[in-house]
Amino acid sequence: MRRTLLPALLLATGCVAPVKLALQLECDPDDMSMWPPLDEDVVSPVGALAPFDLEVDDYAGPASSVYGKSPEIVAVPDMFGIDVLLQDYGDGAPAKLVRIERDQERFEVTQILDVDGLDRVMGLAVDDDGYRYVATGVAEDASQSESPGLGEYRDDVVHIDKIDRDGKVLYTVDLDRAREATGTGPELVMSPMIAGSSRMVWGGGKLEILHAINTDWDASIGQRHQKALSTVLDAATGDVTRTASIWVSHSFDQRLYYDGTGFIEMHLGDAYPRQIVMARVEPDSSAYPIMNNKGTTGDNNTYSRLGGLAIVPAEEDPDFGYLAVFSTESTTDLTGGGPKNVGLVRVRRDFETTDPTSGDHIDPDMPDELVSAVDGTDYTNRLKWLTAYTTESGLQAERTQIVSVGCGRYVVLWEEWDLAGTYYGTQGLLLDTQGDVLVEAREVTQLHIPRGDDPFEFDNSAAWISANKETGALYVNRVHADLSFTQDAIE
């Protein structure tokens, strides 16, 4: 099945970009003639698949206190197709690694592998040679248990498998034991993804995995705290080379990127710090605030949602290398329940050379301000509002995302909900590298966008993989630079 929503306004930039990868086209978002309609009777190409269904299984909206979401369908594109790691809720292996390729007419599944891993999907990365790195974790909640104790490293908490194109497992890293083997006494890997999420990225011969965990037992309160944990590995050998990055506690959502130089993390914190932050993992790992979350230190309601980063190539902008988006309540009211709006911040390419407390990492020409009171102290946030929802409108933004679609253009997506918790549809707009709006906001689809998985660039579009729970069918969903939407079944 293929669905198309035609745009109300077509983009005409005259931009023609060089083909960087075989999966990318010239920057002509209106030319979709190569995509014929597919059959309506679509069933799972993966056999008896029981996948996660965005339209059924994840209806978390404004009232939800669960900010992060564990991955379900993780997709990594390359020059020949898309690798997908997905959680399977049927019998047998809990995860499948699926290879999707396409000819001139359709997407096809060319490989299906059962992943001999642990309970839950945690991440997928692919290196330049086509090796896949699959992370899975145990399903546990140790927050109310004193076991394991301090320094009690365990087997089979998180596994990372390196898999070649033929499906052969080249190594398996038992992460808690591999961290122990560094001899540095690192934090335990405990309750992976609890009250948060997980991401894994390959870059420059290294692999990083970032995910939520429980901390050691705190006898003073009779429970464990929550934070995020990062591990960097040598991708060739699986050896652990780094066991920590920035401290964010609690960290209720996480993002991870490789920008060509190193790994970049994003976190949503409610206490230490009570901010949305980003950081370069090596060598310093200082936290740079993107947004101060109003309220009281440790209040689980941050009034904000983590969005994501788009990496801006140096040839497009030599000074500002990142576009960060998020949604946050645009009022100073600490009772909560106000409208969340989509905010944008431009961040300096060399942000790690500035003082994290100075605010110099943020573009001083951001046109808007939001004053956030944190523990009674006012902080002025510089940003650009991309939406203007009000209490009177009864609407707000959730699940904000940003994806490069080539030619210095970036699609921003978010879900529109009312304050009572009803979903109205998914909105989108198009930005340039300066953060100026090229195509105004409009509804792009009535389908949900992922909360636990990141959209990705594909054919100059923002794409994500979804599934039908009843039939097991898989789909490639794409929002193009003109904000038209297509959905193609995977056969």
Buried (B, 14 or more C-beta within 10 A) or exposed (E): BBBEBEBEEEBEBEBEBEEEEEBBBBBBBBEBEEBEEBEEEBBBBBEEBBBBBBBEBBEBBBEBEEBBBBBBBBBBBBEBBBBBBBBBBBEEBBBBBBBBBBEEEBBBBEBBBEBBBBBBBBBBBBBEEEBBBBBBBBEBEBBEBEEBEEEEBBEBBBBBBBBEEEEEBEEBBBBBBBBBEBEEEBBBBBBBBBBBBBBBBBBEEBBBBBBBBBBBBEEEEEBBBBBBBBBBBEBBEBEBBBBBBBBBBBBBBBBBBBBEBBBBBBBBBBBBBBBBBBBBBBEEBBBBBBBBBBBBEEBBBBBBBBBBBBBBEEEBBEEBBBBBBBBBBBBEEBEBBBBBBBBBBBBBBEBBEBEBEEBBBBBEEBEBEBEBBBEEEEBEBBBBBBBEBEBEEEBBBBBBBBBBBBBBBBBBBBBBBBBEEEBEBBBBBBBBBBBEBBBEBBBBBEBBBBBBBBBBBBBBBBBBBBBBBEBBBBBBBBBBBBBBBBBBBBB
